[in-house]
Amino acid sequence: MDTQVHSEDSQDVDARYSRQILFSPIGMEGQRKLNRSRVAIVGMGALGTVLANHMVRAGVGYIRLIDRDFVDKSNLQRQMLYDEEDADSTTPKAIAAARRLQLINSQVVIEPHVTDLNATNAEDLLNDVDLILDGTDNFSVRFLINDVSVKSGTPWIYGGAVASRGVSLTILPGQTPCLRCLFTQAPASGSVETCDTAGVIGGIIHVVASFQATEALKLLIGDKEHLNLKMQQWDLWFNQYSAIQVTSAHKADCPACAKKQFDYLDAHLESDTIQSLCGRNSVQIHPVTPSKLPLDYWEERLKPLGPVQRNRFLLKFQAAPDLQMILFPDGRVLIQGTEDLIQAKSLYSRYVGM
């Protein structure tokens, strides 16, 4: 597929990107490289919408949007491509984003996928691009992206944000440590805050995603000399910033980049963790790394968000009028009111983390 900006004449292209072309590290040749580039964005929530906005306006020729979720009103505070009509109609995020982005730049090829990125489709969706951008909210998917990246040699840029804190890291397979060099396994479920439990302010989203987007432009035009390969960390509210040198953090026994053992891509670590319970209108999720947090911890964490009932065996949380989560001390969770695995996984990721 020709992914260049292919119907505007040279004068129109120069006008659209004139200020970017005037920036000497990019220039006309860099702009042509952007027009020929292919990028996949995984997750079209807060980070993903900012990333996509930057990529489309910069003239990246082909952008694939991947997201399993739908727009609701709680997204509108920080997910910049959506509006009230999208929320009222529960439009899939990938579709709503693609519509808005096409209005911004009709010459960019935008390919939305309303799907859950998993071991069965990750290589098909991520192997034919020049760069993968992380707009996700959980480590299992990030480790899956990391597996595809290491296996295919495709660079990716990790990003995360919650509350007023954010982090980003550029990962170049074969040159920098991969994500599993730095984090051997996903954090135990529930041990990491999510936007739905700790909240998030819009400013940190734009800081993290704008850093990711700038690194993306450097990579896509081939300016590796100026890449920032440190792990960037911010806390905007409490005025904290750090840049951690991680280039020496390669692990000789890293499962992914050293042993070429792609556990998440091969689904070894995710098999049989989520299943629909036949005839019960419920989905069971058993996390890869079970939570060791007691039920009274979950009660304190969830009761500001909805009705909670607890006994010594389990905790019930009313996540929505027709959806109930039941948490067990061993980390197992039942989601009652749906047999849709994607909806259940999204709800689990929202309130527990995954």
C-alpha positions in Angstrom: 0.0 0.0 0.0 1.3 3.5 -0.9 1.3 5.3 2.4 2.5 8.7 1.1 0.4 11.8 1.2 -0.4 11.2 -2.4 -3.1 13.6 -3.7 -1.9 17.0 -2.6 0.4 18.7 -5.0 3.8 19.9 -3.8 2.7 23.4 -3.0 -0.2 22.2 -0.8 2.2 19.8 1.0 4.7 22.6 1.6 1.9 24.8 3.0 0.4 22.2 5.3 3.8 21.2 6.8 5.6 24.5 6.3 6.4 25.2 9.9 7.6 21.7 10.5 9.8 21.8 7.3 11.3 25.0 8.5 12.6 23.2 11.6 16.0 22.2 10.3 16.4 18.8 11.9 13.3 17.7 9.8 13.4 19.8 6.7 11.9 18.7 3.4 13.6 15.4 3.3 12.5 14.5 6.8 8.9 15.5 5.9 9.1 13.1 2.9 10.2 10.3 5.2 7.3 11.0 7.6 4.9 10.9 4.6 6.2 7.4 3.8 6.2 6.1 7.4 3.9 3.6 8.9 2.9 3.7 12.6 0.7 1.5 14.8 -0.8 3.0 18.0 -2.0 0.4 20.6 -4.7 1.9 22.8 -6.8 4.9 21.9 -7.4 6.2 25.3 -5.7 9.3 26.8 -2.2 8.7 25.6 -3.3 7.2 22.3 -5.5 10.1 21.3 -2.7 12.6 21.9 -0.2 10.4 20.0 -2.6 9.9 17.1 -3.3 13.7 16.9 0.5 14.4 16.7 1.2 11.7 14.1 -1.7 12.8 11.8 -0.9 16.5 12.0 2.8 15.7 11.4 1.9 13.9 8.2 2.9 10.3 9.1 1.5 8.6 6.0 -0.2 5.5 7.5 -1.5 5.1 11.0 -3.1 2.0 12.4 -5.4 2.5 15.5 -6.0 -0.5 17.8 -8.4 -0.4 20.7 -11.0 -2.7 22.2 -13.1 -0.2 24.1 -15.9 2.3 23.6 -16.2 6.0 24.4 -18.0 7.0 27.7 -18.3 10.3 29.3 -15.6 9.7 31.9 -13.1 9.7 28.9 -13.9 13.2 27.8 -11.8 14.9 30.5 -8.6 13.7 28.9 -9.2 11.8 25.7 -9.0 14.6 23.3 -10.4 13.2 20.1 -13.9 12.3 21.5 -17.0 14.3 22.2 -20.4 13.9 24.0 -22.0 12.4 20.9 -19.4 9.7 20.8 -20.1 8.9 24.4 -23.9 8.9 24.0 -23.7 6.5 21.1 -21.0 4.3 22.7 -18.9 4.6 19.6 -15.8 2.4 19.5 -12.8 4.5 20.3 -10.8 3.4 17.2 -13.7 4.4 14.9 -14.5 7.7 16.6 -10.8 8.6 16.6 -10.4 7.7 12.9 -13.4 9.9 11.9 -12.0 12.9 13.8 -8.4 12.4 12.5 -9.5 12.1 8.9 -11.1 15.5 9.2 -7.8 16.9 10.5 -5.7 15.4 7.6 -7.6 13.7 4.8 -4.4 12.6 3.1 -3.2 10.3 5.8 -4.2 6.7 5.6 -5.9 5.8 8.9 -6.9 2.2 9.6 -9.0 1.6 12.7 -9.2 -1.9 14.4 -11.8 -2.4 17.0 -10.2 -5.4 18.7 -8.3 -6.6 21.7 -4.6 -6.9 20.9 -3.6 -10.4 21.9 -1.3 -13.3 21.1 -3.5 -14.4 18.1 -3.4 -11.1 16.2 -0.4 -9.1 17.5 2.0 -10.1 14.8 -0.5 -9.4 12.0 -1.3 -6.0 13.5 2.2 -4.9 14.4 4.7 -6.5 12.1 4.4 -4.3 9.0 5.0 -0.9 10.6 8.1 1.2 11.2 7.2 2.0 14.8 4.8 1.0 17.6 3.5 3.6 20.0 2.2 2.5 23.4 -1.1 4.1 24.5 -2.2 1.1 26.6 -3.0 0.9 30.3 -1.7 -2.5 31.3 1.6 -4.5 31.4 0.4 -7.7 29.8 -0.3 -5.9 26.5 3.0 -4.0 26.9 4.9 -7.3 27.3 3.1 -8.6 24.2 4.2 -5.5 22.2 7.7 -6.0 23.6 7.7 -9.6 22.3 6.6 -8.5 18.8 9.2 -5.7 18.9 12.1 -8.0 19.8 11.1 -10.7 17.4 10.6 -8.4 14.4 13.1 -5.8 15.3 10.5 -3.0 15.3 11.2 -0.1 17.7 8.5 0.9 20.1 8.0 3.7 22.7 6.6 2.8 26.1 4.4 5.3 27.9 2.2 5.4 31.0 0.3 7.9 33.1 -1.8 7.9 36.2 -2.7 10.5 38.8 -0.1 13.3 38.1 2.7 10.8 37.3 4.0 9.7 34.0 6.8 7.6 32.4 8.2 7.0 28.9 11.0 5.0 27.4 12.2 4.4 23.8 13.1 0.8 23.1 15.3 -0.2 20.1 15.5 -4.0 19.8 19.1 -5.1 19.8 20.4 -1.8 21.0 18.7 -0.9 24.2 17.3 -3.0 27.0 13.8 -4.3 26.3 10.9 -3.9 28.7 11.5 -7.4 30.2 15.1 -6.5 31.0 13.7 -3.8 33.2 10.5 -5.5 34.5 10.8 -9.3 34.6 7.1 -9.8 35.0 3.9 -7.8 35.2 3.2 -6.2 38.6 0.8 -8.2 40.7 -2.8 -7.3 39.8 -4.1 -4.6 42.1 -0.6 -3.5 43.1 -0.5 -0.7 40.5 -2.9 2.2 40.5 -5.1 2.8 37.5 -6.8 6.0 36.3 -10.1 4.6 37.5 -8.8 4.2 41.1 -6.3 7.0 41.5 -7.6 9.4 38.9 -5.5 11.3 36.3 -5.1 14.9 35.3 -5.0 15.9 31.7 -1.6 17.7 31.8 0.4 14.6 32.5 -1.2 12.8 29.5 0.0 15.6 27.2 3.5 15.6 28.7 4.1 11.9 28.3 2.4 11.5 24.9 4.2 14.6 23.5 7.5 13.2 24.6 6.7 9.9 22.9 5.6 11.7 19.7 8.8 13.7 19.5 10.9 10.6 19.9 8.7 9.0 17.2 9.5 11.8 14.8 13.2 11.4 15.5 13.0 7.7 14.8 10.9 8.0 11.7 13.2 10.5 10.0 16.3 8.5 11.1 17.8 11.0 13.5 18.9 8.4 16.1 21.8 10.7 17.2 19.3 12.8 19.1 17.1 10.1 20.6 16.6 10.3 24.4 17.2 6.7 25.6 16.8 7.4 29.3 13.6 6.5 31.2 11.8 9.7 31.7 9.6 10.1 34.8 7.4 13.1 35.8 5.1 14.1 38.6 3.6 17.4 37.5 1.6 18.1 40.6 4.5 17.5 43.1 7.1 19.1 40.8 9.3 16.1 40.3 11.3 15.0 37.3 13.9 12.3 36.7 15.8 10.8 33.8 17.2 7.3 34.6 20.0 5.9 32.5 19.0 2.4 31.6 21.3 1.5 28.7 23.4 -0.7 30.9 20.3 -2.6 32.2 20.5 -5.4 29.6 19.9 -8.8 31.3 22.0 -11.7 30.0 19.1 -14.0 31.0 16.2 -11.8 29.7 13.5 -14.1 28.5 12.7 -11.9 25.5 15.8 -10.3 24.1 18.4 -12.7 25.3 16.7 -16.1 25.2 14.2 -15.2 22.4 11.5 -16.8 24.6 8.3 -14.9 23.6 6.1 -15.9 26.5 3.4 -13.4 25.9 3.3 -13.7 22.2 3.2 -17.5 22.5 0.5 -17.0 25.1 2.3 -19.2 27.7 1.6 -16.7 30.4 -2.0 -15.8 29.4 -3.5 -19.2 28.6 -6.7 -20.0 30.4 -6.7 -16.8 32.5 -10.0 -15.5 31.1 -13.0 -17.5 30.3 -16.8 -17.1 29.9 -18.7 -19.2 32.3 -21.4 -21.0 30.3 -25.0 -20.3 31.3 -24.0 -17.9 34.1 -23.7 -14.6 32.2 -20.3 -14.2 33.8 -16.6 -14.1 32.9 -13.8 -15.4 35.2 -10.4 -13.8 35.1 -7.5 -15.4 36.9 -4.5 -13.1 36.7 -1.1 -14.3 35.6 0.4 -12.7 38.7 -2.2 -13.2 41.4 -2.9 -10.4 43.9 -1.7 -10.9 47.4 -3.7 -7.9 48.6 -6.3 -8.5 51.3 -10.0 -7.9 50.7 -10.1 -5.0 53.1 -7.6 -3.2 50.9 -9.9 -3.7 47.9 -12.8 -2.4 50.0 -11.0 0.8 50.8 -9.9 1.2 47.2 -13.2 0.6 45.5 -15.9 2.0 47.9 -15.4 5.6 46.7 -16.3 4.3 43.2 -19.5 2.3 43.9 -21.4 0.0 46.3 -19.2 -2.6 48.0 -20.0 -5.6 50.1 -17.4 -7.8 51.8 -17.2 -10.9 53.9 -14.2 -13.0 54.7 -14.5 -15.0 51.5 -15.1 -12.4 48.8 -15.9 -8.8 47.9 -18.7 -7.6 45.7 -18.3 -4.3 43.8 -21.1 -2.9 41.7 -19.2 -1.5 38.8 -22.3 -0.5 36.8 -26.0 -0.9 37.2 -25.9 -4.3 35.4 -22.3 -5.3 36.0 -20.9 -6.7 39.3 -17.3 -7.7 40.1 -16.6 -10.4 42.7 -13.0 -10.4 44.0 -11.5 -13.4 45.8 -8.5 -13.5 48.1 -6.5 -15.6 45.6 -6.8 -12.8 43.0 -9.5 -14.5 41.0 -12.3 -12.1 39.7 -15.8 -12.9 38.4 -17.5 -10.3 36.3 -21.3 -10.9 36.4 -23.6 -9.4 33.8 -21.7 -10.2 30.6 -20.3 -13.0 28.6 -18.3 -10.6 26.4 -14.6 -11.4 27.1 -13.4 -8.0 25.8 -15.9 -6.0 27.9 -14.9 -8.1 30.9 -11.2 -7.6 30.3 -11.7 -3.8 29.8 -13.6 -3.6 33.1 -11.0 -5.6 34.9 -8.2 -3.4 33.5 -10.1 -0.3 34.6 -10.6 -1.2 38.3 -8.0 -3.8 39.1 -5.2 -3.4 36.5 -3.9 -6.0 34.2 
